[in-house]
Amino acid sequence: MTDEECRLATEALSDQIDLYANLLVKKGAALRTGQELVLQSPVGCADFVRRVTRAAYRSGAGHVTVIWHDDVVSRLTYENCELSVFEHTPSWQVEQLNSLAERGASFLFLEGQDPLAFKGVDPAKPAAAAKARNTECRSFRDGMDFGRNVWCIAGVPVQAWASEVFPDVSSAEALYRLWVLILGVARADGEDPESAWETHNASFEKTKRFLNSHHFDALRYEASNGTDLTIGLNPAHVWDGGAGRTQGGVTFFPNIPTEEVFTSPDRLRADGIVHSALPLIHAGQMVRDFWLRFEGGRVVGFGAEQGREVLRHIIETDENSCRLGECALVSKNTPIRQSEKLFYDTLYDENASCHLALGMGFPECLEGGVNLGKDDLLARGVNQSSTHVDFMIGTDDMNVYGVAANGTETPVFVNGQWAWE
């Protein structure tokens, strides 16, 4: 495609992009009349931010607050400031995020990052910044973790990201193709994306019923790449997926897109080795071809062909970041996997593959968990940490077995897909 053809083709997507913006406001952020919408976005997504803001006010938003960030400025900051600068969040940022959460705002996070934005940056610095934000902005963090605030993460193309996903075409064509791909996998390429998401959400119910009715004691993973891992499940664990629900009963979609069914495992029961299936992009840096060995729920060994130091900083973020907070099951028969594209973005890549997460577990994945404090959740097996980092492990030949308390095994995944597919 010539640049002019790309420009015209992208312009032709304008109405569909508006429908996507509306979907994020109404289904993702579940905005209610008079409510504050907090929109966090890269500066490169300014046009889409305006579309979202317009859709939010049309939906009755009381106010829209936009918080901008920029990869280039962030990189310059990491390169020129000492580590100590990142060990605490500025008080004005703490006040901003906490006060917005305490007033009941809905948060919409737009992702559009150069996957290699921070290549070569000391990984201790972005790790320290993330830890400080998650520990010091308590109302903000707990509002999302404990179901008091609505939140949604969704992707928007930027040039550097598009050129990484489509490296063999012009920059203009790469940006157009990424828009088409994002709209497709987000089920936002039809006439009524909101109805499409209602239908999609219904598809999660059968899977959750199956898993929740079996009350497995553990999951056993095996694959030809060397993965041989058994993960224990809490006695009162709950499988979740699709739409979330706040304590106040508001239904929303935390991730658009989403294809996963997930729970929080027993933080003390993971044994064996697991190998990555896809690269991990964390804080603008890549970890590729890595493995983790667990004993008693704790990472006791790890390695990576690329990004080992980044992986080490994730594992050593705090005392519990070496333990699992999530195990998620995703069939290979999903739009993202079938696109045969690596997105270099966890929001998308985690929905193409079974995955695990180091760090924070989910209170809603334990019966009555949203009403418990952190110490009680920890005592009942739900991990507590200042981080939560997903990494993809699902291969086309992965098998997953549900293990009953008596040792009986039931096939859950066979060759990378649900046993009943």
Contacts in CASP RR format, 6 or more apart in sequence:
PFRMAT RR
TARGET T0000
AUTHOR 0000-0000-0000
METHOD contacts of the structure
MODEL  1
MTDEECRLATEALSDQIDLYANLLVKKGAALRTGQELVLQSPVGCADFVR
RVTRAAYRSGAGHVTVIWHDDVVSRLTYENCELSVFEHTPSWQVEQLNSL
AERGASFLFLEGQDPLAFKGVDPAKPAAAAKARNTECRSFRDGMDFGRNV
WCIAGVPVQAWASEVFPDVSSAEALYRLWVLILGVARADGEDPESAWETH
NASFEKTKRFLNSHHFDALRYEASNGTDLTIGLNPAHVWDGGAGRTQGGV
TFFPNIPTEEVFTSPDRLRADGIVHSALPLIHAGQMVRDFWLRFEGGRVV
GFGAEQGREVLRHIIETDENSCRLGECALVSKNTPIRQSEKLFYDTLYDE
NASCHLALGMGFPECLEGGVNLGKDDLLARGVNQSSTHVDFMIGTDDMNV
YGVAANGTETPVFVNGQWAWE
1 9 0 8 1.000
1 169 0 8 1.000
1 170 0 8 1.000
1 172 0 8 1.000
1 173 0 8 1.000
1 176 0 8 1.000
3 170 0 8 1.000
3 172 0 8 1.000
6 170 0 8 1.000
6 172 0 8 1.000
6 173 0 8 1.000
6 175 0 8 1.000
6 176 0 8 1.000
7 172 0 8 1.000
9 176 0 8 1.000
10 172 0 8 1.000
10 175 0 8 1.000
10 176 0 8 1.000
10 179 0 8 1.000
13 176 0 8 1.000
13 179 0 8 1.000
13 180 0 8 1.000
13 183 0 8 1.000
16 183 0 8 1.000
16 188 0 8 1.000
16 189 0 8 1.000
16 190 0 8 1.000
17 48 0 8 1.000
17 51 0 8 1.000
17 179 0 8 1.000
17 183 0 8 1.000
18 51 0 8 1.000
18 55 0 8 1.000
19 188 0 8 1.000
19 190 0 8 1.000
19 193 0 8 1.000
20 182 0 8 1.000
20 183 0 8 1.000
20 186 0 8 1.000
20 188 0 8 1.000
20 193 0 8 1.000
21 48 0 8 1.000
21 51 0 8 1.000
21 52 0 8 1.000
21 54 0 8 1.000
21 55 0 8 1.000
22 55 0 8 1.000
22 59 0 8 1.000
22 193 0 8 1.000
22 194 0 8 1.000
23 186 0 8 1.000
23 188 0 8 1.000
23 193 0 8 1.000
23 194 0 8 1.000
23 197 0 8 1.000
23 256 0 8 1.000
24 52 0 8 1.000
24 55 0 8 1.000
24 108 0 8 1.000
24 152 0 8 1.000
24 154 0 8 1.000
24 256 0 8 1.000
25 31 0 8 1.000
25 37 0 8 1.000
25 52 0 8 1.000
25 55 0 8 1.000
25 56 0 8 1.000
25 59 0 8 1.000
25 108 0 8 1.000
26 55 0 8 1.000
26 59 0 8 1.000
26 194 0 8 1.000
27 193 0 8 1.000
27 194 0 8 1.000
27 197 0 8 1.000
27 252 0 8 1.000
27 253 0 8 1.000
27 256 0 8 1.000
28 108 0 8 1.000
28 150 0 8 1.000
28 152 0 8 1.000
28 154 0 8 1.000
28 252 0 8 1.000
28 253 0 8 1.000
28 254 0 8 1.000
28 256 0 8 1.000
29 37 0 8 1.000
29 56 0 8 1.000
29 106 0 8 1.000
29 107 0 8 1.000
29 108 0 8 1.000
29 150 0 8 1.000
29 151 0 8 1.000
29 152 0 8 1.000
29 252 0 8 1.000
30 106 0 8 1.000
30 150 0 8 1.000
30 152 0 8 1.000
30 250 0 8 1.000
30 251 0 8 1.000
30 252 0 8 1.000
30 253 0 8 1.000
31 37 0 8 1.000
31 56 0 8 1.000
31 59 0 8 1.000
31 60 0 8 1.000
31 61 0 8 1.000
31 106 0 8 1.000
32 106 0 8 1.000
32 250 0 8 1.000
33 59 0 8 1.000
33 60 0 8 1.000
33 62 0 8 1.000
34 60 0 8 1.000
34 61 0 8 1.000
34 62 0 8 1.000
35 61 0 8 1.000
35 62 0 8 1.000
35 104 0 8 1.000
35 105 0 8 1.000
35 106 0 8 1.000
36 61 0 8 1.000
36 62 0 8 1.000
36 63 0 8 1.000
36 64 0 8 1.000
36 65 0 8 1.000
36 100 0 8 1.000
36 103 0 8 1.000
36 104 0 8 1.000
36 105 0 8 1.000
36 106 0 8 1.000
37 56 0 8 1.000
37 61 0 8 1.000
37 63 0 8 1.000
37 64 0 8 1.000
37 65 0 8 1.000
37 105 0 8 1.000
37 106 0 8 1.000
37 108 0 8 1.000
38 64 0 8 1.000
38 65 0 8 1.000
38 67 0 8 1.000
38 100 0 8 1.000
38 105 0 8 1.000
38 106 0 8 1.000
38 107 0 8 1.000
38 108 0 8 1.000
39 49 0 8 1.000
39 52 0 8 1.000
39 53 0 8 1.000
39 56 0 8 1.000
39 64 0 8 1.000
39 65 0 8 1.000
39 66 0 8 1.000
39 67 0 8 1.000
39 108 0 8 1.000
39 110 0 8 1.000
40 66 0 8 1.000
40 67 0 8 1.000
40 68 0 8 1.000
40 69 0 8 1.000
40 107 0 8 1.000
40 108 0 8 1.000
40 109 0 8 1.000
40 110 0 8 1.000
41 48 0 8 1.000
41 49 0 8 1.000
41 66 0 8 1.000
41 67 0 8 1.000
41 68 0 8 1.000
41 69 0 8 1.000
41 110 0 8 1.000
41 156 0 8 1.000
42 68 0 8 1.000
42 69 0 8 1.000
42 70 0 8 1.000
42 71 0 8 1.000
42 110 0 8 1.000
42 112 0 8 1.000
42 113 0 8 1.000
42 156 0 8 1.000
42 158 0 8 1.000
43 68 0 8 1.000
43 69 0 8 1.000
43 70 0 8 1.000
44 70 0 8 1.000
44 112 0 8 1.000
44 158 0 8 1.000
45 110 0 8 1.000
45 112 0 8 1.000
45 156 0 8 1.000
45 158 0 8 1.000
48 110 0 8 1.000
48 156 0 8 1.000
49 66 0 8 1.000
49 110 0 8 1.000
52 108 0 8 1.000
52 110 0 8 1.000
53 64 0 8 1.000
53 66 0 8 1.000
56 64 0 8 1.000
57 64 0 8 1.000
65 100 0 8 1.000
65 105 0 8 1.000
67 96 0 8 1.000
71 113 0 8 1.000
71 114 0 8 1.000
71 117 0 8 1.000
71 118 0 8 1.000
71 160 0 8 1.000
71 284 0 8 1.000
74 117 0 8 1.000
74 118 0 8 1.000
75 117 0 8 1.000
75 118 0 8 1.000
75 121 0 8 1.000
77 85 0 8 1.000
78 86 0 8 1.000
78 118 0 8 1.000
78 121 0 8 1.000
78 122 0 8 1.000
78 125 0 8 1.000
78 126 0 8 1.000
79 121 0 8 1.000
81 125 0 8 1.000
83 122 0 8 1.000
83 124 0 8 1.000
83 125 0 8 1.000
83 128 0 8 1.000
86 125 0 8 1.000
86 126 0 8 1.000
86 128 0 8 1.000
86 129 0 8 1.000
86 132 0 8 1.000
87 128 0 8 1.000
87 132 0 8 1.000
88 132 0 8 1.000
88 136 0 8 1.000
89 129 0 8 1.000
89 132 0 8 1.000
89 133 0 8 1.000
89 136 0 8 1.000
89 137 0 8 1.000
93 133 0 8 1.000
93 137 0 8 1.000
94 136 0 8 1.000
94 137 0 8 1.000
97 133 0 8 1.000
97 137 0 8 1.000
97 139 0 8 1.000
97 140 0 8 1.000
98 137 0 8 1.000
98 138 0 8 1.000
98 139 0 8 1.000
98 140 0 8 1.000
99 139 0 8 1.000
100 107 0 8 1.000
100 140 0 8 1.000
101 107 0 8 1.000
101 139 0 8 1.000
101 140 0 8 1.000
101 143 0 8 1.000
101 144 0 8 1.000
101 148 0 8 1.000
101 149 0 8 1.000
102 139 0 8 1.000
104 148 0 8 1.000
104 149 0 8 1.000
105 149 0 8 1.000
106 149 0 8 1.000
106 150 0 8 1.000
106 151 0 8 1.000
106 152 0 8 1.000
106 252 0 8 1.000
107 144 0 8 1.000
107 149 0 8 1.000
107 150 0 8 1.000
107 151 0 8 1.000
107 152 0 8 1.000
108 151 0 8 1.000
108 152 0 8 1.000
108 154 0 8 1.000
109 151 0 8 1.000
109 152 0 8 1.000
109 153 0 8 1.000
109 154 0 8 1.000
110 154 0 8 1.000
110 155 0 8 1.000
110 156 0 8 1.000
111 153 0 8 1.000
111 154 0 8 1.000
111 155 0 8 1.000
111 156 0 8 1.000
111 345 0 8 1.000
111 347 0 8 1.000
112 155 0 8 1.000
112 156 0 8 1.000
112 157 0 8 1.000
112 158 0 8 1.000
112 161 0 8 1.000
112 345 0 8 1.000
113 158 0 8 1.000
113 160 0 8 1.000
113 161 0 8 1.000
113 284 0 8 1.000
113 345 0 8 1.000
114 158 0 8 1.000
114 160 0 8 1.000
114 161 0 8 1.000
114 164 0 8 1.000
114 284 0 8 1.000
115 160 0 8 1.000
115 161 0 8 1.000
115 164 0 8 1.000
115 281 0 8 1.000
115 284 0 8 1.000
115 286 0 8 1.000
115 344 0 8 1.000
115 345 0 8 1.000
116 164 0 8 1.000
116 284 0 8 1.000
116 285 0 8 1.000
116 286 0 8 1.000
117 160 0 8 1.000
117 284 0 8 1.000
118 126 0 8 1.000
118 283 0 8 1.000
118 284 0 8 1.000
118 285 0 8 1.000
119 284 0 8 1.000
119 285 0 8 1.000
119 286 0 8 1.000
120 285 0 8 1.000
121 285 0 8 1.000
123 283 0 8 1.000
123 285 0 8 1.000
123 309 0 8 1.000
123 310 0 8 1.000
123 313 0 8 1.000
124 313 0 8 1.000
126 283 0 8 1.000
126 284 0 8 1.000
126 285 0 8 1.000
127 283 0 8 1.000
127 313 0 8 1.000
127 314 0 8 1.000
127 317 0 8 1.000
130 283 0 8 1.000
130 317 0 8 1.000
130 386 0 8 1.000
130 387 0 8 1.000
131 317 0 8 1.000
131 318 0 8 1.000
131 386 0 8 1.000
131 387 0 8 1.000
133 141 0 8 1.000
134 141 0 8 1.000
134 386 0 8 1.000
134 387 0 8 1.000
135 141 0 8 1.000
135 386 0 8 1.000
140 149 0 8 1.000
142 148 0 8 1.000
143 149 0 8 1.000
144 151 0 8 1.000
145 360 0 8 1.000
145 362 0 8 1.000
145 363 0 8 1.000
146 247 0 8 1.000
146 363 0 8 1.000
146 370 0 8 1.000
147 246 0 8 1.000
147 247 0 8 1.000
147 363 0 8 1.000
147 364 0 8 1.000
147 370 0 8 1.000
148 246 0 8 1.000
148 247 0 8 1.000
149 246 0 8 1.000
150 246 0 8 1.000
150 250 0 8 1.000
150 252 0 8 1.000
151 252 0 8 1.000
151 254 0 8 1.000
152 252 0 8 1.000
152 253 0 8 1.000
152 254 0 8 1.000
152 255 0 8 1.000
152 256 0 8 1.000
153 254 0 8 1.000
153 255 0 8 1.000
153 256 0 8 1.000
153 347 0 8 1.000
154 186 0 8 1.000
154 255 0 8 1.000
154 256 0 8 1.000
154 347 0 8 1.000
155 182 0 8 1.000
155 186 0 8 1.000
155 256 0 8 1.000
155 345 0 8 1.000
155 347 0 8 1.000
155 348 0 8 1.000
156 182 0 8 1.000
157 175 0 8 1.000
157 178 0 8 1.000
157 179 0 8 1.000
157 182 0 8 1.000
159 171 0 8 1.000
159 174 0 8 1.000
159 175 0 8 1.000
161 178 0 8 1.000
161 344 0 8 1.000
161 345 0 8 1.000
162 171 0 8 1.000
162 174 0 8 1.000
162 175 0 8 1.000
162 177 0 8 1.000
162 178 0 8 1.000
163 171 0 8 1.000
163 174 0 8 1.000
164 344 0 8 1.000
165 174 0 8 1.000
165 177 0 8 1.000
165 178 0 8 1.000
165 181 0 8 1.000
165 341 0 8 1.000
165 342 0 8 1.000
165 343 0 8 1.000
165 344 0 8 1.000
166 173 0 8 1.000
166 174 0 8 1.000
166 177 0 8 1.000
166 178 0 8 1.000
167 174 0 8 1.000
169 177 0 8 1.000
180 189 0 8 1.000
181 339 0 8 1.000
181 341 0 8 1.000
182 188 0 8 1.000
183 189 0 8 1.000
184 335 0 8 1.000
185 257 0 8 1.000
185 335 0 8 1.000
185 336 0 8 1.000
185 339 0 8 1.000
185 348 0 8 1.000
185 351 0 8 1.000
186 193 0 8 1.000
186 256 0 8 1.000
186 257 0 8 1.000
187 193 0 8 1.000
187 196 0 8 1.000
187 197 0 8 1.000
187 200 0 8 1.000
187 257 0 8 1.000
187 335 0 8 1.000
188 196 0 8 1.000
188 256 0 8 1.000
190 196 0 8 1.000
197 253 0 8 1.000
197 256 0 8 1.000
200 242 0 8 1.000
201 242 0 8 1.000
201 243 0 8 1.000
201 253 0 8 1.000
204 241 0 8 1.000
204 242 0 8 1.000
204 243 0 8 1.000
204 261 0 8 1.000
207 239 0 8 1.000
207 261 0 8 1.000
207 329 0 8 1.000
207 418 0 8 1.000
208 239 0 8 1.000
208 240 0 8 1.000
208 241 0 8 1.000
208 261 0 8 1.000
211 239 0 8 1.000
211 261 0 8 1.000
211 263 0 8 1.000
211 412 0 8 1.000
212 238 0 8 1.000
212 239 0 8 1.000
214 402 0 8 1.000
214 404 0 8 1.000
214 410 0 8 1.000
215 235 0 8 1.000
216 233 0 8 1.000
216 402 0 8 1.000
216 403 0 8 1.000
216 404 0 8 1.000
216 410 0 8 1.000
217 232 0 8 1.000
217 233 0 8 1.000
217 403 0 8 1.000
217 404 0 8 1.000
217 405 0 8 1.000
217 407 0 8 1.000
218 230 0 8 1.000
218 231 0 8 1.000
218 232 0 8 1.000
218 233 0 8 1.000
218 269 0 8 1.000
218 402 0 8 1.000
218 403 0 8 1.000
219 230 0 8 1.000
219 231 0 8 1.000
219 232 0 8 1.000
219 233 0 8 1.000
219 265 0 8 1.000
219 327 0 8 1.000
219 400 0 8 1.000
219 401 0 8 1.000
219 402 0 8 1.000
219 403 0 8 1.000
219 412 0 8 1.000
220 229 0 8 1.000
220 230 0 8 1.000
220 231 0 8 1.000
220 400 0 8 1.000
220 401 0 8 1.000
220 402 0 8 1.000
220 403 0 8 1.000
220 409 0 8 1.000
221 227 0 8 1.000
221 228 0 8 1.000
221 229 0 8 1.000
221 230 0 8 1.000
221 231 0 8 1.000
221 274 0 8 1.000
221 354 0 8 1.000
221 393 0 8 1.000
221 398 0 8 1.000
221 399 0 8 1.000
221 400 0 8 1.000
222 228 0 8 1.000
222 398 0 8 1.000
222 399 0 8 1.000
223 275 0 8 1.000
223 393 0 8 1.000
223 394 0 8 1.000
223 395 0 8 1.000
223 397 0 8 1.000
223 398 0 8 1.000
223 399 0 8 1.000
224 395 0 8 1.000
224 397 0 8 1.000
225 275 0 8 1.000
225 277 0 8 1.000
225 395 0 8 1.000
226 273 0 8 1.000
226 275 0 8 1.000
227 273 0 8 1.000
227 274 0 8 1.000
227 275 0 8 1.000
227 393 0 8 1.000
227 395 0 8 1.000
227 398 0 8 1.000
228 272 0 8 1.000
228 273 0 8 1.000
229 270 0 8 1.000
229 271 0 8 1.000
229 272 0 8 1.000
229 273 0 8 1.000
229 274 0 8 1.000
229 294 0 8 1.000
230 269 0 8 1.000
230 270 0 8 1.000
230 271 0 8 1.000
230 272 0 8 1.000
230 403 0 8 1.000
231 265 0 8 1.000
231 266 0 8 1.000
231 269 0 8 1.000
231 270 0 8 1.000
231 324 0 8 1.000
231 327 0 8 1.000
231 356 0 8 1.000
232 265 0 8 1.000
232 266 0 8 1.000
232 269 0 8 1.000
232 270 0 8 1.000
233 263 0 8 1.000
233 265 0 8 1.000
233 266 0 8 1.000
233 269 0 8 1.000
234 264 0 8 1.000
234 265 0 8 1.000
234 266 0 8 1.000
234 366 0 8 1.000
234 380 0 8 1.000
234 381 0 8 1.000
234 382 0 8 1.000
236 366 0 8 1.000
236 367 0 8 1.000
236 368 0 8 1.000
236 380 0 8 1.000
237 263 0 8 1.000
237 264 0 8 1.000
237 265 0 8 1.000
237 266 0 8 1.000
237 365 0 8 1.000
237 366 0 8 1.000
238 263 0 8 1.000
238 364 0 8 1.000
238 365 0 8 1.000
238 366 0 8 1.000
238 367 0 8 1.000
239 261 0 8 1.000
239 262 0 8 1.000
239 263 0 8 1.000
239 365 0 8 1.000
240 261 0 8 1.000
240 262 0 8 1.000
240 263 0 8 1.000
240 362 0 8 1.000
240 364 0 8 1.000
240 365 0 8 1.000
241 258 0 8 1.000
241 260 0 8 1.000
241 261 0 8 1.000
241 262 0 8 1.000
242 253 0 8 1.000
242 258 0 8 1.000
242 261 0 8 1.000
243 251 0 8 1.000
243 252 0 8 1.000
243 253 0 8 1.000
244 251 0 8 1.000
244 252 0 8 1.000
244 253 0 8 1.000
244 254 0 8 1.000
244 364 0 8 1.000
245 251 0 8 1.000
245 252 0 8 1.000
246 252 0 8 1.000
247 370 0 8 1.000
255 347 0 8 1.000
255 351 0 8 1.000
257 335 0 8 1.000
257 336 0 8 1.000
257 347 0 8 1.000
257 348 0 8 1.000
257 351 0 8 1.000
258 351 0 8 1.000
259 330 0 8 1.000
259 331 0 8 1.000
259 334 0 8 1.000
259 335 0 8 1.000
259 336 0 8 1.000
259 351 0 8 1.000
259 352 0 8 1.000
260 328 0 8 1.000
260 329 0 8 1.000
260 330 0 8 1.000
260 350 0 8 1.000
260 351 0 8 1.000
260 355 0 8 1.000
261 328 0 8 1.000
261 329 0 8 1.000
261 330 0 8 1.000
262 326 0 8 1.000
262 327 0 8 1.000
262 328 0 8 1.000
262 329 0 8 1.000
262 362 0 8 1.000
262 365 0 8 1.000
263 326 0 8 1.000
263 327 0 8 1.000
263 362 0 8 1.000
263 365 0 8 1.000
264 325 0 8 1.000
264 326 0 8 1.000
264 327 0 8 1.000
264 361 0 8 1.000
264 362 0 8 1.000
264 365 0 8 1.000
264 366 0 8 1.000
264 381 0 8 1.000
264 382 0 8 1.000
264 383 0 8 1.000
265 324 0 8 1.000
265 325 0 8 1.000
265 326 0 8 1.000
265 327 0 8 1.000
266 297 0 8 1.000
266 381 0 8 1.000
267 297 0 8 1.000
267 320 0 8 1.000
267 323 0 8 1.000
267 324 0 8 1.000
267 325 0 8 1.000
267 378 0 8 1.000
267 381 0 8 1.000
267 382 0 8 1.000
267 383 0 8 1.000
268 296 0 8 1.000
268 297 0 8 1.000
268 323 0 8 1.000
268 381 0 8 1.000
269 296 0 8 1.000
269 297 0 8 1.000
270 294 0 8 1.000
270 296 0 8 1.000
270 297 0 8 1.000
270 298 0 8 1.000
270 323 0 8 1.000
270 324 0 8 1.000
271 294 0 8 1.000
271 295 0 8 1.000
271 296 0 8 1.000
271 297 0 8 1.000
272 293 0 8 1.000
272 294 0 8 1.000
272 295 0 8 1.000
273 291 0 8 1.000
273 292 0 8 1.000
273 293 0 8 1.000
273 294 0 8 1.000
274 291 0 8 1.000
274 292 0 8 1.000
274 294 0 8 1.000
274 356 0 8 1.000
274 393 0 8 1.000
275 290 0 8 1.000
275 291 0 8 1.000
275 393 0 8 1.000
276 287 0 8 1.000
276 288 0 8 1.000
276 289 0 8 1.000
276 290 0 8 1.000
276 291 0 8 1.000
276 391 0 8 1.000
276 392 0 8 1.000
276 393 0 8 1.000
277 353 0 8 1.000
277 354 0 8 1.000
277 392 0 8 1.000
277 393 0 8 1.000
277 394 0 8 1.000
277 395 0 8 1.000
277 398 0 8 1.000
278 342 0 8 1.000
278 349 0 8 1.000
278 352 0 8 1.000
278 353 0 8 1.000
278 392 0 8 1.000
279 286 0 8 1.000
279 287 0 8 1.000
279 288 0 8 1.000
279 289 0 8 1.000
279 342 0 8 1.000
279 344 0 8 1.000
279 349 0 8 1.000
280 286 0 8 1.000
280 287 0 8 1.000
280 288 0 8 1.000
280 290 0 8 1.000
280 311 0 8 1.000
280 346 0 8 1.000
280 389 0 8 1.000
280 390 0 8 1.000
280 391 0 8 1.000
280 392 0 8 1.000
281 287 0 8 1.000
281 344 0 8 1.000
281 345 0 8 1.000
281 346 0 8 1.000
281 349 0 8 1.000
282 310 0 8 1.000
282 314 0 8 1.000
282 346 0 8 1.000
282 389 0 8 1.000
283 310 0 8 1.000
285 307 0 8 1.000
285 310 0 8 1.000
286 306 0 8 1.000
286 307 0 8 1.000
286 310 0 8 1.000
286 344 0 8 1.000
287 304 0 8 1.000
287 306 0 8 1.000
287 307 0 8 1.000
287 308 0 8 1.000
287 310 0 8 1.000
287 311 0 8 1.000
287 391 0 8 1.000
288 304 0 8 1.000
288 305 0 8 1.000
288 306 0 8 1.000
288 307 0 8 1.000
289 304 0 8 1.000
289 305 0 8 1.000
289 306 0 8 1.000
290 302 0 8 1.000
290 303 0 8 1.000
290 304 0 8 1.000
290 305 0 8 1.000
290 307 0 8 1.000
290 308 0 8 1.000
290 311 0 8 1.000
290 391 0 8 1.000
291 302 0 8 1.000
291 303 0 8 1.000
291 304 0 8 1.000
292 299 0 8 1.000
292 301 0 8 1.000
292 302 0 8 1.000
292 303 0 8 1.000
293 299 0 8 1.000
293 300 0 8 1.000
293 301 0 8 1.000
293 302 0 8 1.000
294 300 0 8 1.000
294 324 0 8 1.000
297 323 0 8 1.000
297 324 0 8 1.000
298 322 0 8 1.000
298 323 0 8 1.000
299 315 0 8 1.000
299 322 0 8 1.000
299 323 0 8 1.000
299 358 0 8 1.000
302 308 0 8 1.000
302 311 0 8 1.000
302 312 0 8 1.000
302 315 0 8 1.000
303 311 0 8 1.000
304 311 0 8 1.000
314 321 0 8 1.000
314 358 0 8 1.000
314 387 0 8 1.000
314 389 0 8 1.000
315 321 0 8 1.000
315 322 0 8 1.000
315 358 0 8 1.000
316 322 0 8 1.000
317 359 0 8 1.000
317 385 0 8 1.000
317 386 0 8 1.000
317 387 0 8 1.000
318 385 0 8 1.000
318 386 0 8 1.000
318 387 0 8 1.000
320 359 0 8 1.000
320 383 0 8 1.000
320 384 0 8 1.000
320 385 0 8 1.000
321 358 0 8 1.000
321 359 0 8 1.000
321 385 0 8 1.000
321 386 0 8 1.000
321 387 0 8 1.000
321 389 0 8 1.000
322 358 0 8 1.000
323 358 0 8 1.000
323 359 0 8 1.000
323 383 0 8 1.000
323 385 0 8 1.000
324 356 0 8 1.000
324 357 0 8 1.000
324 358 0 8 1.000
324 359 0 8 1.000
324 383 0 8 1.000
325 356 0 8 1.000
325 357 0 8 1.000
325 358 0 8 1.000
325 359 0 8 1.000
325 360 0 8 1.000
325 361 0 8 1.000
325 362 0 8 1.000
325 382 0 8 1.000
325 383 0 8 1.000
325 385 0 8 1.000
325 388 0 8 1.000
326 355 0 8 1.000
326 356 0 8 1.000
326 357 0 8 1.000
326 361 0 8 1.000
326 362 0 8 1.000
326 365 0 8 1.000
326 388 0 8 1.000
326 390 0 8 1.000
327 355 0 8 1.000
327 356 0 8 1.000
327 357 0 8 1.000
328 350 0 8 1.000
328 354 0 8 1.000
328 355 0 8 1.000
328 356 0 8 1.000
328 357 0 8 1.000
328 390 0 8 1.000
329 354 0 8 1.000
329 400 0 8 1.000
329 412 0 8 1.000
329 413 0 8 1.000
329 418 0 8 1.000
330 337 0 8 1.000
330 350 0 8 1.000
330 351 0 8 1.000
330 352 0 8 1.000
330 353 0 8 1.000
330 354 0 8 1.000
330 355 0 8 1.000
330 394 0 8 1.000
331 337 0 8 1.000
331 413 0 8 1.000
331 416 0 8 1.000
331 417 0 8 1.000
331 418 0 8 1.000
331 421 0 8 1.000
332 338 0 8 1.000
332 352 0 8 1.000
332 353 0 8 1.000
332 394 0 8 1.000
332 396 0 8 1.000
332 416 0 8 1.000
332 417 0 8 1.000
333 417 0 8 1.000
333 421 0 8 1.000
334 351 0 8 1.000
334 352 0 8 1.000
336 343 0 8 1.000
336 348 0 8 1.000
336 349 0 8 1.000
336 351 0 8 1.000
336 352 0 8 1.000
337 352 0 8 1.000
337 353 0 8 1.000
342 349 0 8 1.000
343 349 0 8 1.000
343 352 0 8 1.000
346 390 0 8 1.000
349 392 0 8 1.000
350 390 0 8 1.000
350 392 0 8 1.000
352 392 0 8 1.000
353 392 0 8 1.000
353 393 0 8 1.000
353 394 0 8 1.000
353 395 0 8 1.000
354 392 0 8 1.000
354 393 0 8 1.000
354 394 0 8 1.000
354 398 0 8 1.000
354 400 0 8 1.000
354 413 0 8 1.000
354 416 0 8 1.000
355 390 0 8 1.000
355 391 0 8 1.000
355 392 0 8 1.000
355 393 0 8 1.000
355 394 0 8 1.000
356 390 0 8 1.000
356 391 0 8 1.000
356 393 0 8 1.000
357 388 0 8 1.000
357 389 0 8 1.000
357 390 0 8 1.000
357 391 0 8 1.000
358 385 0 8 1.000
358 387 0 8 1.000
358 388 0 8 1.000
358 389 0 8 1.000
358 391 0 8 1.000
359 383 0 8 1.000
359 385 0 8 1.000
359 387 0 8 1.000
359 388 0 8 1.000
359 389 0 8 1.000
360 383 0 8 1.000
360 384 0 8 1.000
360 385 0 8 1.000
360 386 0 8 1.000
360 387 0 8 1.000
360 388 0 8 1.000
361 377 0 8 1.000
361 382 0 8 1.000
361 383 0 8 1.000
361 384 0 8 1.000
361 385 0 8 1.000
361 388 0 8 1.000
362 382 0 8 1.000
363 369 0 8 1.000
363 370 0 8 1.000
363 372 0 8 1.000
363 377 0 8 1.000
363 382 0 8 1.000
364 370 0 8 1.000
365 382 0 8 1.000
366 372 0 8 1.000
366 377 0 8 1.000
366 380 0 8 1.000
366 381 0 8 1.000
366 382 0 8 1.000
369 377 0 8 1.000
369 380 0 8 1.000
369 382 0 8 1.000
372 380 0 8 1.000
374 384 0 8 1.000
377 384 0 8 1.000
378 384 0 8 1.000
394 416 0 8 1.000
395 416 0 8 1.000
396 415 0 8 1.000
396 416 0 8 1.000
397 415 0 8 1.000
397 416 0 8 1.000
398 413 0 8 1.000
398 415 0 8 1.000
398 416 0 8 1.000
399 411 0 8 1.000
399 413 0 8 1.000
399 414 0 8 1.000
399 415 0 8 1.000
399 416 0 8 1.000
400 411 0 8 1.000
400 412 0 8 1.000
400 413 0 8 1.000
401 409 0 8 1.000
401 410 0 8 1.000
401 411 0 8 1.000
401 412 0 8 1.000
402 409 0 8 1.000
402 410 0 8 1.000
402 411 0 8 1.000
402 412 0 8 1.000
403 409 0 8 1.000
404 410 0 8 1.000
411 419 0 8 1.000
412 418 0 8 1.000
412 419 0 8 1.000
413 419 0 8 1.000
END
